[in-house]
Amino acid sequence: MEQLKSEYFKKLESAGGDVVDRYKLKLGLINNVDPYVLKDDDLRFEVEVFPAVTAIDIVTYLVLTHSFYTQQQMKAYKSLLGYKYFEAGFVQKIGAVKINERVVVVGTVKHSQRMTEAPLKVWLICEEDGSVRNGHCTCMAGAGEACSHVAAILYSLEYIHINRSNISCTDVKAYWKVPTVTKVPIVKLSELRWRSIKPSVTINTKRIIPPIKDSELQTLLSECQSAGTSAALMSVVEPFASSVAIDRTPQLPSIYVNLYRPEHENKSYEELLQLVMTVPENITPDDCVAINNATKEQSRSREWFNQRSGRITASNFKRACKTSISKPSVSLIKSICYPLLHNFKTKATNWGLSHEINAISDYVNYQRLTHRNFNVERCGLIINPQFPAFGASPDGLQSCDCCGEGTVEVKCPYVLRNMDIVSYANGKNSCLTVIDGDIGLKKDHAYYYQVQLQMKVTNLPFCSFVLWSPNEIFVETILSNEDFWACEYPKAKQFHEKVILPELLGRLYTNDASQSWCCCKSMDDGRPMIKCDNDNCEIQWYHVECVGLTAVPDTWICASCKSEQSFHVE
């Protein structure tokens, strides 16, 4: 299927804001395919393709799921009334297709008050077991992901699931037909027949129990609440539901997120270092497992950014080892302490993200030619209780019968879109080196630092470093280097204790508005920066774009230092 943008998506992009960012995050779950561009030929309408959605899945999604925008439970109780839309036949065509091991359901729902207008378009992303990941609708409230039209499609899926076993398999495309209505006839009020849609049943009973009144129900539930007990009804009847609804999301520890206090800003550096000694940095193995499971969407997960906050991650490991403790890079500090706010994207990073899935697929196919039962699984942010201040998010964890377990790190360099790997390896700014005809990853490159930290955090002995291009693939097995770790880890640990923690406690570095950098004499505003390798350089840190660089080389000397004859590069 082509990865096209629908007209609806284009309108969101032109408007900008959180809605389009969230829309892109959702599409990331299904290989960036916009469901609104899917045609009937792309969809299937047989019963077996639809997810096994149950009433529990519907309530879990509409009521208990956390909203992306508020980070609170949706509690969309009113959307549960979407059953009436389904019951009245407002749900029109509905189909499904499997993308990236998930089921995308696409359907249309008639307006409840404007029957002549074009129907609203709804899509859902579900797991095969029926759990609902997210949804969208073209109505005014559709961006909230829990409108009544979304609910109507969910109830349609429940209907399919309930009746699945009772449907003949001989009808092929006519397995199941959604009960629909194309128009609502206009009649006089006196001619309306008021009756239940359920068949009438004669109840043979000697004593008819009167229905409970709302006031009586409220009194009963209030007494239950006062007695310290709870009834099942309290989870669906307001105002009790708001306080009873269970948050099923496990509470994950956020060691470094809430350390800041305004009063700490007035403390000296020495006082902040004393406070650092009181910061509890312990984390249990169970917490580490929970964080990994909750962040497997990586950059598409807000929790992934939350848990990275204050931790030196593998991609920042080299910079943390090399930066000056006395005058550290503020852009590095911001990227570690506030990763969500300083998550910049370029044409090169977008290229890498968009081709990562293809690269992993090609790598798996390549390895299965020579390895037994080879497999790669996704992982989230991995934290080791021995090193709680560090974290790593490998692109995958691999395993096979012949080699055991290891990590996988995939790179899709933008420059390789029009270049072969050998030419790239011989290039000036390459991460690779060529020695006696053998190509390998440079041991002083940031990628080498990255994979070494990944192996240490995961306790795995090797990493498969994968360099992917549209035409070829390069794979190198890199072993864990204990000598390297013993040399570099203390540097990064010291940087965390003496720079990162004081920043987290009192914003020691980011509140210094007078500090300027670069030849442009501006503040460090979070743009990528590069340090001059002359330790005596007066400026030290420069914006990459200000010095005309398109890629960050391994070593770099600013123009003013080059002109000084007293400085020589070894």
Beta strands, then each sheet from edge to edge (+ up, - down):
strand 1: 91-99
strand 2: 102-109
strand 3: 120-126
strand 4: 132-137
strand 5: 312-313
strand 6: 375-377
strand 7: 382-384
strand 8: 387-392
strand 9: 396-400
strand 10: 404-411
strand 11: 432-435
strand 12: 438-441
strand 13: 462-468
strand 14: 473-479
strand 15: 529-531
strand 16: 541-543
sheet 1: 1+ 2- 3+ 4-
sheet 2: 5+ 8+ 7-
sheet 3: 6+ 9- 10+ 13+ 14-
sheet 4: 11+ 12-
sheet 5: 15+ 16-
end
